[in-house]
Amino acid sequence: MADAALSLLLEEFSDGDIYSKKRATERLHIVAKILGSDKIRSELLPWIDGRITGNDSKTVNGLQLQTSRKANIDGNALRLTEEKPKEDDEVLYMFAEKLGEKEMISFVANGGKQKQHLVSLLKPLANLCCVEETFVREMAVESSMRVIRELPIEQLKTEAVNMITSLAQGEWFSERISACGLVAGVLVQLALLTSSSSSSNNNEVKEVSESVNKEYQLVKDCFVELCKDSTPMVKRAAARELGNVAAVWDGYFTVKKNSPDSLDVIPIPHGVSDSFKQVILDTCYCSLTVDTQESVRIIAIGQTANICCCMNATNNDKIMLKMVKEFCFDASWRVRFTIAKDFFKNVNAFDGTSKQYLVTLFADLLQDPEAEVRACAGKEIIPLLNYIDAGSFADIILPVVNELVMVDTQSAVRQTLADVCIHPDVIAKVTEQDGVKKLLLPIWEEFLKGSCSVKPEISSLPEVRYKVLRGLGAISSVLGPEFIVSTWSGLLREIFANSKARPPIGAVSENGDDIEHPQWRLREAIVYSLDDLAKAGLEADEFIVDIWRMALGDEVSQVRIAAANLLGDLCCSKSNVGLNKVVEKFIPVLLEFYQNAQQPGSANYLHRIVFLQAAFRLSAYQDAWLLVKQGYERAFGDKVPNIRLKACTLLNEMNNEVREDLIPKLVQLAHDNDPDVSRVASQLLK
């Protein structure tokens, strides 16, 4: 059976069709299960390696693989077609993926009993690491690490280390790039498997065992040479891995297992060794950050925060503070953009006056001449809140944000700042200073207005207004819903009305809105905010009823449906409006709206659909349902098939009591002239 399974696999590869090969490769784990550990190592893996390297003929353990027109078993000789010496990249990718799967590792290791045999997987994976196509190499590196994590210590010290050294000394850049991706993972495994201070509970390492010092140093030396490589592609790969390697360089780190296939290495801040300073900082980091290739510089500078996390605050003050400052004022905007990303990690690595100084540097990045840098820095404000006190935020960051809101014309910056200003963490941080009305209220009002106070020519973008409107719930939790209504009710009514204004004929939308219905999402956001205001304590006053009435007959379907759904939300126990107020103030308006929708008119049938949606949301509340039930029943006899169909569809989602009460109506519709209506009604009756 094993020979037949392998023969079938080879036959599917023999016809040269890539789809057949992919299907066969997808079933590779099934073939491996049938073959067993010994034949996987002696027959399957050598054959896969031959397909990867393009060898036409080879002999493995007495099994002759040679070119022929057809795959078949002939005694002990296996003949197979080799029409194309090297496989397509898609097939190679699948090989790389399958060789690192949990099932394949288990089959080769005989269920974990013979893990020393896993080294046989590294040879084909090493060849896949040499492939020119990037996505194949990346998967090969990932699968190699899965195998390496399962290796016993002896095979780890020999085969895994030899794999890295061989790749690092390879002739082609592709091999050396793959070596960069393996260094940190192998160092972690060497330390974990041999460190006497490692714990099974937290996987913490504080010292590398002398038994692997030679191998540990050999791998580190390989990485240093890769950082000095003459090829920019290799140096970029080394720069990407610099933070990971630095985290395990001195053997002070904690490993957190995110999933069975990945480990998150967290460095333990410590006083740096001479090796760390001379090699990681001076030889690798400093040389890469001043490389002649800007792409290498950018990637290396992007590792600054990870380097800082490896050292204690004292070392960061002496070594890294000056470098971070230089990057913040670098002539290249890409460098400033890069240092702005994850800036909170830099702040977390410093203490005292140095941390305060970094906050001022961050404020400078918020005012950078390039909009991309300002927008990137703006996105870092939220995570930065966890590492600075409320006073620093209110005194240093918020004044800069306030100024940008007034004068910055860039869409990306204004949208980022809008997200920041309505974020609950920002509101909470400012609340600690008791300065919401003083510090944030002017910013919110500026975003909601149609133009800026300082520069009237700057119009408030619909997207920015939309973000603030959707954040009214968070705002009302601090200011109170009564303050929102008393202060902003006129402004919100104006936004609702002006968002219906149609653009001039021939105008083109610049913000992605429907040109026929510009800024309709602003009206939808205002409707949604009514529920937030009600839950925050606002009662059913004139403002809520007026906005809801206008939304009910809006020209855009999404706004009308939002208004219909709002009724159900207002009835719930969390809302301060409540069922009684809905029955008293909203349902009479809804019934009048439905009565008007019965009049002849091209769009009135759409309004009847809105009524059905509102009635559906009210069906869970008996007092409200009894008032709209008659109108809903009338929809079953509507002359428009879509109305009858909508009534049937919504009925399916109502509670059993309501459905049983309307069964006679469904019986009538089961014989409806419209086939869709009759089909849905018949299905409901079943």
MOSUL-V623568 format. One record per run of one state. SS is the DSSP state (a for helix, b for strand, c for the rest). FROM is the first residue (numbers start at 1). LEN is the number of residues. If there is no record, write none. Layout:
((SS;FROM;LEN) (SS;FROM;LEN))
This chain:
((c;1;1) (a;2;13) (c;15;3) (a;18;9) (c;27;1) (a;28;26) (c;54;4) (b;58;3) (c;61;2) (b;63;5) (c;68;4) (b;72;3) (c;75;2) (b;77;4) (c;81;8) (a;89;11) (c;100;2) (a;102;7) (c;109;6) (a;115;14) (c;129;5) (a;134;15) (c;149;4) (a;153;16) (c;169;4) (a;173;22) (c;195;9) (b;204;2) (c;206;4) (a;210;18) (c;228;4) (a;232;18) (c;250;3) (b;253;7) (c;260;2) (b;262;6) (c;268;2) (b;270;1) (c;271;3) (a;274;16) (c;290;4) (a;294;8) (c;302;2) (a;304;7) (b;311;1) (c;312;1) (a;313;16) (c;329;4) (a;333;8) (c;341;2) (a;343;6) (c;349;3) (a;352;15) (c;367;4) (a;371;9) (c;380;1) (a;381;7) (c;388;2) (a;390;18) (c;408;3) (a;411;11) (c;422;2) (a;424;9) (c;433;3) (a;436;13) (c;449;2) (b;451;1) (c;452;7) (b;459;1) (c;460;2) (a;462;9) (c;471;1) (a;472;8) (c;480;1) (a;481;18) (c;499;21) (a;520;16) (c;536;6) (a;542;11) (c;553;4) (a;557;15) (c;572;6) (a;578;20) (c;598;6) (a;604;15) (c;619;3) (a;622;14) (c;636;5) (a;641;11) (c;652;4) (a;656;6) (c;662;1) (a;663;7) (c;670;5) (a;675;11) (c;686;1))
